[in-house]
Amino acid sequence: MKKARKIVALFMVFALVCMMVPAASAKAPAPSLTSVQVRAVGSMSIDGEYVEEMLPTNVYAPSTSFDHHKFAVIVVVEQRGYESWKSARLGTQSPSDVTFEYIVNAANIIIGYRWYYTFMNVSTTASSSLFTFSADNINAPFNTLTTMCTINWV
């Protein structure tokens, strides 16, 4: 009977010690930034135009196939990994609204973000504007990744 009490007491001490170890010690570092890419452009005139449908003006900056309305434009960017800093611009204009959703893997671990950048009343007289998204890697190699897309206007 004394031996059973000792085993139970040791088990309880072990359980208490395990509960006192902070959960943060088991977490892994954030994944490095591996890619950023414009995925789609939408506006009042075009519901959604995906990168695969855009004109390949060049490898780095596809161009929308359709003319978008300047009143409200949404650009969707997918980012894989974590950034320490990011910037999104449409010509010289900053976004009026930014929302996001997590990109998760099969184990339900966050591996990136899907950013939705809204630009209202785009002020330009040009027939197109260049959207640019840049992000700095939070981990080594501490590089900057950039993606671009030319948006044509009505």
C-alpha positions in Angstrom: 0.0 0.0 0.0 2.9 2.4 0.8 4.5 1.6 -2.5 1.2 2.5 -4.4 1.0 5.8 -2.5 4.6 6.6 -3.4 3.9 5.9 -7.1 0.7 8.0 -7.0 2.6 10.9 -5.2 5.4 10.7 -7.8 2.9 10.7 -10.6 1.2 13.8 -9.1 4.5 15.7 -8.7 5.4 14.8 -12.3 2.0 16.1 -13.5 2.4 19.3 -11.6 5.9 19.9 -13.0 4.6 19.3 -16.5 1.8 21.8 -16.0 4.3 24.4 -14.9 6.4 24.2 -18.0 5.3 27.0 -20.3 3.7 26.0 -23.6 5.7 28.5 -25.5 8.9 26.5 -25.1 7.5 23.9 -27.5 6.8 26.3 -30.3 8.9 26.4 -33.5 10.2 29.6 -35.2 8.1 31.3 -37.8 8.6 29.9 -41.3 10.8 32.1 -43.6 9.2 34.2 -46.3 9.3 32.1 -49.4 6.9 33.7 -51.9 4.6 36.7 -52.5 2.3 36.7 -55.5 -0.6 38.8 -56.8 -3.4 36.2 -57.2 -6.4 38.3 -58.4 -7.7 41.8 -59.1 -11.4 42.7 -58.7 -13.4 45.9 -59.2 -16.8 47.4 -59.7 -16.7 46.4 -63.4 -15.0 43.0 -63.2 -15.8 40.6 -60.3 -12.5 38.9 -60.3 -9.6 38.4 -62.7 -7.1 35.8 -61.6 -3.4 35.9 -62.5 -3.7 32.9 -64.8 -6.1 34.9 -66.9 -4.0 38.0 -67.1 -1.8 39.1 -70.0 1.8 38.0 -69.5 3.4 41.4 -70.3 6.5 40.1 -68.6 7.3 37.5 -66.0 7.4 39.9 -63.1 4.4 42.1 -63.7 1.4 40.6 -65.5 -1.2 43.0 -66.8 -5.0 42.7 -66.4 -6.8 41.5 -69.5 -9.9 43.6 -68.7 -10.3 47.3 -67.9 -11.1 47.8 -64.2 -13.2 50.7 -62.7 -11.2 53.2 -60.6 -13.9 53.6 -57.9 -13.1 50.5 -55.9 -10.3 48.0 -56.7 -9.4 45.0 -54.6 -6.0 43.3 -55.2 -5.4 39.8 -53.6 -1.9 38.9 -52.6 -0.7 35.5 -51.3 2.3 35.5 -49.0 4.0 32.3 -47.9 5.9 32.6 -44.6 6.3 35.6 -42.2 7.4 39.1 -42.9 8.8 41.8 -40.6 7.6 44.6 -42.8 5.4 44.9 -45.9 4.1 47.6 -48.2 1.4 47.7 -50.8 0.9 50.6 -53.3 -1.2 51.2 -56.4 0.8 53.8 -58.3 1.5 56.3 -55.5 -1.7 55.5 -53.5 -1.8 53.5 -50.3 -4.7 51.1 -49.7 -7.8 52.5 -48.0 -8.6 49.1 -46.4 -6.6 45.9 -45.7 -8.1 42.6 -44.6 -6.5 39.1 -44.5 -7.1 35.4 -44.0 -4.7 32.7 -42.9 -3.3 30.1 -45.2 -3.0 26.9 -43.3 -1.5 23.5 -44.1 -3.1 20.1 -43.6 -2.0 20.1 -39.9 -3.9 23.4 -39.5 -0.6 25.4 -39.0 -0.4 28.9 -40.3 2.0 29.0 -43.2 1.1 32.4 -44.8 -1.5 35.0 -45.4 -3.9 36.0 -48.1 -4.1 39.9 -48.1 -7.0 41.8 -49.6 -6.0 45.4 -50.4 -8.8 47.8 -51.3 -8.1 51.0 -53.2 -11.0 53.6 -53.3 -11.2 56.4 -55.9 -7.9 55.7 -57.7 -6.6 59.1 -58.8 -4.8 58.8 -62.1 -5.3 60.0 -65.6 -3.1 57.2 -67.0 -4.6 54.2 -68.8 -3.0 51.8 -66.2 -1.3 51.8 -62.8 1.3 49.5 -61.3 0.4 47.6 -58.1 3.5 46.7 -56.0 3.7 44.6 -52.9 7.0 44.1 -51.1 7.7 42.2 -47.9 10.9 41.8 -45.8 11.7 38.3 -44.5 11.5 37.9 -40.7 14.2 35.2 -40.7 17.5 34.7 -42.5 18.3 35.5 -45.3 16.4 38.8 -44.4 15.7 39.4 -48.1 12.9 41.4 -49.6 10.4 39.8 -52.0 8.3 41.8 -54.4 5.3 41.1 -56.7 3.7 43.5 -59.2 0.7 43.7 -61.5 -0.3 46.3 -64.0 -4.0 47.2 -63.7 -5.7 48.6 -66.8 -8.5 51.2 -66.3 -11.9 51.9 -68.0 
